[in-house]
Amino acid sequence: MKITNLILIFSVIFLAATVFADTQPVNEPEGFIANINNAKKTVNNAWWSNQGGAWFGAIGGSTLGILAGIIGILAGKAKAPRFVKTLIKIIITSGIVCLIMGVVALFMSQPYGVYYPLLLMGGITTLVLGFQYPIICKRYEFVEIRKMEAIDTVSGNK
């Protein structure tokens, strides 16, 4: 089985689980990861408020959208390959960190406003740019090969 098929299957399961989690009533378990006090989930032990989660998602999503637009423009024109590849690696790494934080928040029974923005932002950035990175690298390689062939043709080596 190809890695792309596995990633596609994972993304479908992730999205289905997200939709399912949004539509089902929440049954309060004892907690996936037991707290020292075995305290129930309250607003007091949340990492941030629902409004904070909304701001995190809005600002983070807007920033990532702008950066992805810059990546698309530069990669489409085959400009600044080192900058684009480094930026993609940084964004993918931050997406993985958000995913891990979202899973930890989910296991710690954090409220929806805490885990959902982390899972959503991490999932989107990791999947979208994870799929795009090899394509962008091939694009830069193709352009470089075309430049070398043009130089060889002009100099008469072909």
N, C-alpha and C positions, 0 to 999 in steps of 0.2 A: 504494500500500500504506500502510495506516495505521501510525502510529508504535507503537500498542499491539501490532499484529501483529508488527512488527519486534522489539519488546522481548520478546514472547512467544517468538519464534523464537530470539532470543539467549539467553533464560533456559533453554530446552530444550537448546540446544547446550552451554551452560555446565554444566548439570547432567549431561548425558550425558558430557561430557569429564571431569567430576569423578569420576563412577562408573567410567568407563573407566580413568582414571588409578589409581584405587584397586584395580582388579582385575587389572591387567596388571603383570608383572614389570618392574622399572625397568632399562632399559639405560643404562648410564652413558655419556653422550656426553662429548665434550671440554668441553662447557659451551656454553650458548646465548650467553652473553656471556663472551668470553675473559677470564680473569683475567690479571693481569700476570705471575704466576708460572706460569700454566697448571697450577695445583695441582688435584688431584682433590678431590672433595667428601669432607670428613672432618668428624668431630664438632668438631674444633678451629676450623673456620672458620664454624660455624653461628652464626646471630644469637642463638639461645637454644636450650636443650635441649628435648627432647620434653615433659618435665614442665612446663617454662616455657610451652610452647605450649598444653598442656592447661589450665594456670592462666589463661592469657590468654583462651582460648576460654570457660572456665567463668565467669570474672568478667565478661568483656566481654559474653557472651551473656546472663547474668543481668541485668546492668545495662540492656542494650538491651531485654530483655523487660519489665522494670519500667517503663522510660520509655515503651515502646510501649503498655503498659497505661494509664499516665497519659494519654497522648495519646488513646487510645480512649475513656476515660471523659469527658475534657473535651470532645472533639469531639462525642461522642454527646449531651452535654447543651448543646452550643453555648456553652461557657464559655471564657473566656481565649483568644480567637482569636489575638492577637499572640504570646502565649507558645507556643501549640501550633504555629503556623506557623514560628516561629523555632526551636523545638526540632526540628521535622521537618527544616528546612534544615540544622541543625547535624549531625543524625544522618546524613542523606544525604551530606553532605560528608565526615564521618568514614568512612562506608561506601565512598565513592569512594577516599579515601586508603588504606583497608585493601585495596581491590581492586588499586590501583596497587602498593602494597608487596608484595602477594601475587604479582602478575605478575613484579615485579622479583626477588623471592625465587625464583620458579620458574625464571626465566631464569639466575639465578646458581647454579642447582643446589643450592639450600638443601634440607635434609632435610624430610620430610613434616611433621614437627612445627612447622616454621616457616611454610611456605607455605599449608598447608591451613587453619589457623584464620583466617588473614588473608583468604583467598579465600572461605571459607564465611561469615564475619561480614560482609565487605564485600558479597558477592553478595546475601545475604538482606536486609540493611538497605537497599541501593540499590534492589533490585527491589520489595520489599514497600512501603516508604514512598514510593518513586518512583511506584508505582501509586496509593497512597492519598492523596498530596498534593492532586491536582486534585479528588478526590472530597470531601475535607475542606474545601477552599476553597469548593466549590459548596454544601456543607452550611451553612457560615457565611453565605454570600451569600443562600441561601434563607431562613434564619432572619431575617436583616436585612430582607429584602423583606417577610416576613410581619409583622414589627414595624411597618414603615412603613405597610403596608396597614391594620393594626389602628388605628394612630393616625389615618389618613385617614378610616376608617370612623367612629370615635368622634367626630371633629371635624366630620363631615358633609360632607366634601369629595368624597365618591364618589357 
